[in-house]
Amino acid sequence: MGWREAARRAVAATLGVVMATTAVVPAGAQSSGRTRLPIVRDAEIESLVRDYATPILRAAGLSPSRVDIVLVNDLAFNAFVAGRRIFINTGTILNSETPNETIGVIAHEVGHLAGGHQERLRDQIARAQIIAVVAGLLGAGVAAAGAASGSGSLAGVGGGLMTSGGGIAQRSLFAYQRTEEVTADRSALVYLEKTQQSPKGLLDSFEGLMRQNMLSGVTPNVYLSSHPAPQERLGRLQDAAKASPYFGKKDSPALQLRHDLARAKIAAYNGGATQVRRAFPRDQLGMASRYGDAIATHLAGSPRMALDKIDRLIAEDAANPWFQEVRGEILMASGRSEEAAAAFSRAEKLDRSNSGLLKASVGQAIVTGGNPRRMPEAVAQIERGLQTDPNNSTAYEFLAMAYGRMGEIGAAELATAEGYWQAGNFRQAKIFAARAQGKFRPNSPQWRQAQDILTTKIATK
């Protein structure tokens, strides 16, 4: 099985898992009907979060290469697990003042993953559904008996049983989830100690959630909640956390800076300069604040000023790949594609995370430049990126453009099909795959690639 088909089947399987668990995905991360999470891709933030998660996953006995970490563009403090993926809201990073807080959240989610909680949760959902059906049938039987006997009061009891059946099931399910949350908290403490990291961040995140509850004036009903109240979790964890020999250990200054730079980027993209100032109220002249300001200036449509600001940061830290990446983004938006490609190329060389996004960005800039003689180079560069990151739907769009400019229409249609697939538009993916397949020799690699798209089925329930 090729790497594209393996990735495609993994996506299909995961989609089935997500669809099966929409009833228990945390609020703010679900919608009615088909789940469409606002996924955000960013090489810098993905690299940071991967570095946070890797030692935790290893401590839990899980292979980091087999667990995907997905960023959700939502400013709420939240994270959850679906399939072999950990979903983290960007708001969790933005609202974590230290790396340790985000690491604590990740450790908790890894606890769910390592404990197989999701698999058992599906069994609990099935059990809860049976409870609801049995209670509903019981209520219907009492109601019918009451109506037949002319007893209005008895019929009323039946109606009450019917409406409470779902409530019984829901409370049973929530009670189960609360138990698993406590187990994940305990597992998080174990992983943090194994990796010689402080559990204080885990406590700090709960304290933050508790303050939010108090400030909002909401007193959560513990019996109608899938998570224990923050106060309850704090009480259970404090003694054990403080007994850790690493409780007082601080994050390194270098890691703290990386964390702050990521927070500044999230702030800039979600609220511009105002949000950046709000995120760093006491340090307006720090590197992170100035980084966020440079990005905000770029997004506000002032490329010359933004370029000047990012160049100053590069002069301070020429080894930072993400400063070069932002420089490339500014140049791309200014129509200076050749210079943008050079900036992305420098970023790729400096990047130690081997980001497929950065590799593809070099080729995408070349495509934007429009020089037909450089299209083969663009194709090769984008393909390099896709080898590392086959889920990059934007890269496929640029790959299709490059092939189109080279006159290779079948390859362009096949790349378009792949782009639609990765973006979740499976109907269009199959349409373009069928169009592409007719332009290739039967059983050739491209023909089989199109056939993979045409024959792969997606679970929707």
C-alpha positions as CSV (number, residue, x, y, z in Angstrom):
1,M,0.0,0.0,0.0
2,G,1.4,3.4,-1.0
3,W,1.9,6.2,1.4
4,R,-1.0,8.2,-0.1
5,E,-3.4,5.2,0.1
6,A,-2.3,4.5,3.7
7,A,-3.0,8.1,4.7
8,R,-6.3,8.0,2.9
9,R,-7.5,4.9,4.7
10,A,-6.3,6.4,8.0
11,V,-8.4,9.5,7.3
12,A,-11.4,7.4,6.4
13,A,-11.1,5.4,9.6
14,T,-10.6,8.4,11.8
15,L,-13.6,10.2,10.2
16,G,-15.7,7.2,11.1
17,V,-14.5,7.5,14.7
18,V,-15.2,11.2,14.9
19,M,-18.7,10.7,13.4
20,A,-19.4,7.9,15.9
21,T,-18.4,10.1,18.9
22,T,-20.0,13.5,18.1
23,A,-22.3,13.0,21.0
24,V,-19.4,13.0,23.5
25,V,-17.0,15.5,21.8
26,P,-16.6,18.5,24.2
27,A,-18.8,21.5,23.7
28,G,-17.4,23.9,21.2
29,A,-15.8,21.2,19.2
30,Q,-18.9,19.8,17.6
31,S,-21.8,20.8,15.4
32,S,-25.1,19.2,14.3
33,G,-24.8,16.8,11.5
34,R,-21.3,16.2,10.0
35,T,-18.5,17.4,12.3
36,R,-16.5,20.1,10.7
37,L,-13.8,21.3,13.0
38,P,-11.9,24.5,12.2
39,I,-8.5,22.9,11.8
40,V,-5.5,25.2,11.5
41,R,-2.1,24.3,10.1
42,D,1.0,26.1,11.2
43,A,4.5,24.6,11.1
44,E,5.8,26.5,14.1
45,I,3.0,25.7,16.5
46,E,2.8,22.1,15.3
47,S,6.5,21.6,15.9
48,L,6.2,23.1,19.4
49,V,3.3,20.9,20.4
50,R,4.9,17.8,18.9
51,D,8.0,18.5,21.1
52,Y,5.7,18.8,24.1
53,A,3.9,15.6,23.3
54,T,6.7,13.2,22.2
55,P,8.2,12.5,25.7
56,I,4.8,12.1,27.2
57,L,3.7,9.6,24.5
58,R,6.8,7.6,25.0
59,A,6.3,7.6,28.8
60,A,2.8,6.2,28.2
61,G,4.2,3.4,26.0
62,L,2.8,5.0,22.8
63,S,4.7,5.6,19.5
64,P,4.8,9.3,18.7
65,S,4.8,8.5,15.0
66,R,1.4,6.8,15.4
67,V,-0.4,9.6,17.1
68,D,-1.4,12.8,15.2
69,I,-1.8,16.1,17.0
70,V,-4.3,18.4,15.4
71,L,-4.7,22.1,16.1
72,V,-8.3,23.4,16.3
73,N,-8.7,27.1,15.6
74,D,-10.8,27.9,18.7
75,L,-9.9,30.2,21.5
76,A,-11.7,28.2,24.2
77,F,-9.5,26.2,26.6
78,N,-10.1,22.7,25.4
79,A,-8.6,19.4,24.2
80,F,-10.0,16.0,23.4
81,V,-9.1,12.6,21.8
82,A,-10.7,11.0,18.7
83,G,-9.2,7.8,17.2
84,R,-5.4,8.1,17.3
85,R,-5.5,11.9,17.3
86,I,-5.2,14.4,20.0
87,F,-7.1,17.7,19.2
88,I,-5.9,20.8,21.0
89,N,-7.6,24.2,20.7
90,T,-5.3,27.1,19.9
91,G,-6.9,28.8,22.9
92,T,-5.3,26.2,25.2
93,I,-1.9,27.4,24.1
94,L,-2.8,31.1,24.1
95,N,-4.3,30.9,27.6
96,S,-1.4,28.8,29.0
97,E,1.2,31.3,30.3
98,T,3.9,28.5,30.6
99,P,4.7,25.5,28.5
100,N,4.1,23.3,31.5
101,E,0.4,24.2,31.5
102,T,-0.1,23.0,27.9
103,I,2.1,19.9,28.6
104,G,-0.2,19.1,31.6
105,V,-3.2,19.2,29.3
106,I,-1.5,17.0,26.7
107,A,-0.5,14.5,29.5
108,H,-4.1,14.3,30.5
109,E,-5.3,13.6,27.0
110,V,-2.5,11.0,26.5
111,G,-3.9,9.3,29.6
112,H,-7.2,8.9,27.8
113,L,-5.4,7.5,24.7
114,A,-3.2,5.1,26.6
115,G,-6.1,3.9,28.8
116,G,-8.2,3.0,25.7
117,H,-11.0,5.2,27.1
118,Q,-12.5,6.0,23.8
119,E,-12.9,2.4,22.9
120,R,-14.6,1.7,26.2
121,L,-16.6,4.9,25.8
122,R,-18.2,3.5,22.7
123,D,-19.3,0.4,24.7
124,Q,-20.7,2.8,27.3
125,I,-22.6,4.7,24.7
126,A,-24.2,1.5,23.4
127,R,-25.1,0.6,27.0
128,A,-26.6,4.1,27.6
129,Q,-28.7,3.8,24.4
130,I,-30.1,0.4,25.6
131,I,-31.0,2.0,29.0
132,A,-32.8,4.8,27.2
133,V,-34.7,2.4,24.9
134,V,-35.7,0.1,27.8
135,A,-36.8,3.1,30.0
136,G,-38.7,4.5,27.1
137,L,-40.5,1.2,26.4
138,L,-41.3,0.9,30.1
139,G,-42.7,4.4,30.2
140,A,-44.8,3.7,27.1
141,G,-46.2,0.6,28.6
142,V,-47.2,2.4,31.8
143,A,-48.7,5.2,29.9
144,A,-50.8,2.8,27.7
145,A,-52.0,1.0,30.8
146,G,-53.0,4.2,32.5
147,A,-54.9,5.4,29.5
148,A,-56.7,2.1,29.1
149,S,-57.8,2.1,32.8
150,G,-58.8,5.7,32.6
151,S,-56.3,6.7,35.3
152,G,-54.9,10.1,34.3
153,S,-52.4,10.1,37.2
154,L,-50.9,6.7,36.1
155,A,-50.7,7.9,32.5
156,G,-48.8,11.0,33.8
157,V,-46.3,8.7,35.6
158,G,-45.7,6.9,32.3
159,G,-45.0,10.2,30.5
160,G,-42.5,11.1,33.2
161,L,-40.7,7.8,32.8
162,M,-40.6,8.3,29.0
163,T,-38.9,11.7,29.4
164,S,-36.5,10.5,32.1
165,G,-35.3,7.5,30.1
166,G,-32.8,9.6,28.1
167,G,-31.8,11.4,31.3
168,I,-31.0,8.1,33.1
169,A,-28.8,7.1,30.2
170,Q,-27.1,10.5,30.0
171,R,-26.4,10.6,33.7
172,S,-25.0,7.0,33.5
173,L,-22.7,8.0,30.6
174,F,-21.6,11.2,32.3
175,A,-20.8,9.3,35.5
176,Y,-18.6,6.9,33.5
177,Q,-16.9,9.8,31.8
178,R,-16.1,11.5,35.1
179,T,-14.5,8.3,36.3
180,E,-12.3,8.2,33.2
181,E,-11.3,11.9,33.7
182,V,-10.0,11.1,37.2
183,T,-8.1,8.2,35.8
184,A,-6.6,10.4,33.1
185,D,-5.5,12.9,35.7
186,R,-3.7,10.3,37.7
187,S,-2.0,8.9,34.5
188,A,-0.9,12.5,33.6
189,L,0.9,12.7,37.0
190,V,2.7,9.4,36.2
191,Y,3.8,10.6,32.8
192,L,5.0,13.9,34.0
193,E,7.1,12.3,36.7
194,K,8.6,9.8,34.3
195,T,9.7,12.7,32.0
196,Q,10.9,14.7,35.0
197,Q,8.5,17.5,34.4
198,S,6.4,19.5,36.9
199,P,2.8,18.7,37.5
200,K,2.2,22.3,38.6
201,G,1.0,23.3,35.1
202,L,-1.8,20.7,35.3
203,L,-3.0,22.3,38.6
204,D,-2.6,25.8,37.1
205,S,-4.9,24.9,34.2
206,F,-7.6,23.6,36.6
207,E,-7.3,26.8,38.7
208,G,-7.8,28.8,35.5
209,L,-10.9,26.8,34.6
210,M,-12.2,27.3,38.2
211,R,-11.7,31.1,38.0
212,Q,-13.6,31.1,34.7
213,N,-16.5,29.3,36.3
214,M,-16.6,31.7,39.2
215,L,-16.3,34.8,37.0
216,S,-19.1,33.5,34.7
217,G,-21.4,33.0,37.6
218,V,-22.1,29.4,36.5
219,T,-22.2,26.6,39.1
220,P,-21.9,23.4,37.1
221,N,-24.2,20.5,38.0
222,V,-21.7,17.8,38.8
223,Y,-24.3,15.1,38.0
224,L,-25.0,16.6,34.5
225,S,-21.4,17.1,33.5
226,S,-19.0,14.8,31.7
227,H,-16.1,16.2,33.7
228,P,-15.6,16.6,37.4
229,A,-15.8,20.2,38.6
230,P,-12.3,22.0,38.6
231,Q,-12.5,22.4,42.4
232,E,-13.0,18.7,42.8
233,R,-10.2,17.8,40.4
234,L,-7.8,20.2,42.2
235,G,-8.6,18.7,45.6
236,R,-7.9,15.2,44.3
237,L,-4.6,16.1,42.6
238,Q,-3.0,18.7,44.8
239,D,-1.4,16.4,47.4
240,A,-0.1,14.0,44.8
241,A,1.2,16.7,42.5
242,K,3.0,18.5,45.3
243,A,4.7,15.3,46.3
244,S,6.4,15.1,43.0
245,P,10.2,15.8,43.2
246,Y,9.8,17.9,40.1
247,F,6.9,20.1,41.4
248,G,9.1,23.3,41.6
249,K,10.9,22.7,38.3
250,K,10.6,25.6,35.8
251,D,10.5,25.5,32.1
252,S,13.8,26.4,30.4
253,P,14.0,30.1,29.1
254,A,14.4,28.8,25.5
255,L,11.2,26.7,25.7
256,Q,9.4,29.5,27.4
257,L,10.4,31.8,24.5
258,R,9.2,29.3,21.9
259,H,5.9,29.0,23.8
260,D,5.4,32.8,23.9
261,L,6.2,33.2,20.2
262,A,3.5,30.6,19.5
263,R,1.1,32.5,21.7
264,A,1.9,35.7,20.0
265,K,1.2,34.2,16.6
266,I,-2.1,32.8,17.7
267,A,-3.1,36.2,19.3
268,A,-2.2,38.1,16.1
269,Y,-4.1,35.8,13.8
270,N,-7.2,35.9,16.1
271,G,-7.3,39.5,17.2
272,G,-4.5,41.5,15.7
273,A,-2.4,43.9,17.6
274,T,-5.0,44.3,20.3
275,Q,-5.1,40.6,21.1
276,V,-1.2,40.6,21.2
277,R,-1.2,43.4,23.7
278,R,-3.8,41.6,25.8
279,A,-1.7,38.4,25.8
280,F,1.5,40.2,26.9
281,P,0.3,43.1,29.0
282,R,3.5,43.5,31.0
283,D,6.0,42.9,28.2
284,Q,5.2,45.1,25.2
285,L,8.9,45.2,24.1
286,G,9.7,41.5,24.4
287,M,10.6,39.4,21.4
288,A,7.2,37.6,21.5
289,S,5.2,40.8,21.6
290,R,7.2,42.3,18.7
291,Y,6.8,39.0,16.8
292,G,3.0,39.2,17.2
293,D,3.1,42.8,16.3
294,A,4.9,42.1,13.0
295,I,2.4,39.4,12.1
296,A,-0.5,41.7,13.0
297,T,1.0,44.5,10.9
298,H,1.2,42.1,8.0
299,L,-2.4,41.0,8.4
300,A,-3.5,44.6,8.6
301,G,-2.2,45.2,5.1
302,S,1.1,47.0,5.7
303,P,3.7,44.8,4.1
304,R,6.6,47.3,4.1
305,M,6.2,48.0,7.9
306,A,5.7,44.3,8.6
307,L,8.9,43.4,6.6
308,D,10.9,46.0,8.5
309,K,9.6,44.6,11.9
310,I,10.4,40.9,11.0
311,D,13.8,41.8,9.6
312,R,14.7,43.4,13.0
313,L,13.8,40.2,14.7
314,I,15.8,38.2,12.2
315,A,18.8,40.4,12.9
316,E,18.4,39.4,16.6
317,D,18.0,35.7,16.0
318,A,19.0,34.7,12.5
319,A,18.7,31.0,13.3
320,N,14.9,31.1,14.0
321,P,13.2,29.4,11.0
322,W,9.8,30.8,11.9
323,F,10.9,34.4,11.5
324,Q,12.1,33.5,8.0
325,E,8.8,31.7,7.3
326,V,6.8,34.9,8.3
327,R,9.1,36.9,6.1
328,G,8.2,34.6,3.2
329,E,4.5,35.0,3.9
330,I,4.8,38.8,3.9
331,L,6.7,38.7,0.6
332,M,4.2,36.3,-1.0
333,A,1.4,38.7,-0.1
334,S,3.3,41.5,-1.7
335,G,3.7,39.6,-5.0
336,R,7.4,39.1,-4.5
337,S,7.3,35.4,-5.1
338,E,10.9,34.7,-6.0
339,E,12.1,36.4,-2.8
340,A,9.4,34.5,-0.8
341,A,10.7,31.2,-2.2
342,A,14.2,32.1,-1.0
343,A,12.9,33.0,2.5
344,F,10.9,29.8,2.7
345,S,14.0,27.9,1.6
346,R,16.1,29.5,4.4
347,A,13.3,28.6,6.8
348,E,13.3,25.0,5.6
349,K,17.1,24.7,6.1
350,L,16.9,26.1,9.6
351,D,13.9,24.0,10.6
352,R,14.8,20.9,12.8
353,S,11.3,19.5,12.8
354,N,11.4,18.4,9.1
355,S,8.1,20.2,8.5
356,G,6.3,19.1,5.3
357,L,4.5,22.4,5.3
358,L,7.7,24.4,5.0
359,K,9.0,22.1,2.2
360,A,5.8,22.6,0.3
361,S,5.8,26.4,0.9
362,V,9.0,26.7,-1.2
363,G,7.3,25.1,-4.2
364,Q,4.1,27.0,-3.7
365,A,6.0,30.3,-3.9
366,I,7.7,29.2,-7.1
367,V,4.3,28.3,-8.6
368,T,3.0,31.8,-7.7
369,G,6.0,33.3,-9.5
370,G,4.7,31.8,-12.7
371,N,8.1,31.1,-14.3
372,P,7.3,28.0,-16.6
373,R,11.0,26.9,-16.5
374,R,10.8,26.5,-12.7
375,M,7.6,24.4,-12.6
376,P,9.4,21.0,-12.5
377,E,11.4,22.4,-9.5
378,A,8.1,23.5,-7.9
379,V,6.6,20.0,-8.4
380,A,9.6,18.3,-6.9
381,Q,9.6,20.6,-3.9
382,I,5.8,20.2,-3.2
383,E,6.1,16.4,-3.6
384,R,8.9,16.5,-1.0
385,G,6.6,18.3,1.4
386,L,3.7,15.8,0.7
387,Q,5.9,12.9,1.4
388,T,6.3,14.2,4.9
389,D,2.8,15.7,5.2
390,P,0.3,13.9,2.9
391,N,-2.7,15.7,4.5
392,N,-1.8,19.2,3.2
393,S,-4.7,20.0,0.9
394,T,-3.3,23.4,0.0
395,A,-0.1,21.9,-1.3
396,Y,-2.2,19.8,-3.7
397,E,-3.9,22.9,-5.1
398,F,-0.5,24.4,-6.0
399,L,0.7,21.1,-7.3
400,A,-2.3,21.0,-9.7
401,M,-1.4,24.5,-10.8
402,A,2.2,23.6,-11.5
403,Y,1.2,20.5,-13.5
404,G,-1.4,22.6,-15.4
405,R,1.3,25.1,-16.4
406,M,3.4,22.3,-17.6
407,G,0.6,21.0,-19.8
408,E,0.2,17.8,-17.9
409,I,-3.6,17.9,-17.5
410,G,-4.1,14.4,-16.2
411,A,-1.6,15.0,-13.4
412,A,-3.2,18.3,-12.6
413,E,-6.7,16.6,-12.3
414,L,-5.2,13.9,-10.1
415,A,-3.6,16.5,-7.8
416,T,-6.9,18.3,-7.7
417,A,-8.7,15.1,-6.7
418,E,-6.1,14.6,-3.9
419,G,-6.6,18.2,-2.7
420,Y,-10.4,17.8,-2.6
421,W,-9.9,14.5,-0.7
422,Q,-7.7,16.0,2.0
423,A,-10.1,18.9,2.3
424,G,-12.9,16.5,3.0
425,N,-14.8,17.1,-0.2
426,F,-15.0,13.4,-1.2
427,R,-17.6,13.9,-4.0
428,Q,-15.5,16.3,-5.9
429,A,-12.4,14.2,-5.2
430,K,-14.1,11.2,-7.0
431,I,-15.2,13.3,-9.9
432,F,-11.7,14.6,-10.6
433,A,-10.2,11.1,-10.0
434,A,-12.5,9.7,-12.6
435,R,-11.5,12.4,-15.1
436,A,-7.8,11.9,-14.3
437,Q,-7.9,8.1,-14.6
438,G,-9.1,8.2,-18.2
439,K,-5.8,10.0,-19.1
440,F,-3.5,7.4,-17.7
441,R,-2.6,3.9,-18.9
442,P,-4.5,1.2,-17.0
443,N,-2.6,-0.1,-13.9
444,S,0.0,2.7,-14.1
445,P,0.9,4.2,-10.8
446,Q,-1.2,7.3,-11.5
447,W,-4.2,5.2,-12.6
448,R,-4.0,3.2,-9.4
449,Q,-3.7,6.4,-7.4
450,A,-7.0,7.6,-8.9
451,Q,-8.5,4.1,-8.4
452,D,-7.7,4.4,-4.7
453,I,-9.8,7.5,-4.4
454,L,-12.6,6.0,-6.4
455,T,-12.9,2.8,-4.4
456,T,-12.2,4.0,-0.8
457,K,-15.4,4.2,1.2
458,I,-16.0,6.7,4.0
459,A,-17.8,5.8,7.2
460,T,-20.4,8.5,8.0
461,K,-22.0,7.0,11.0
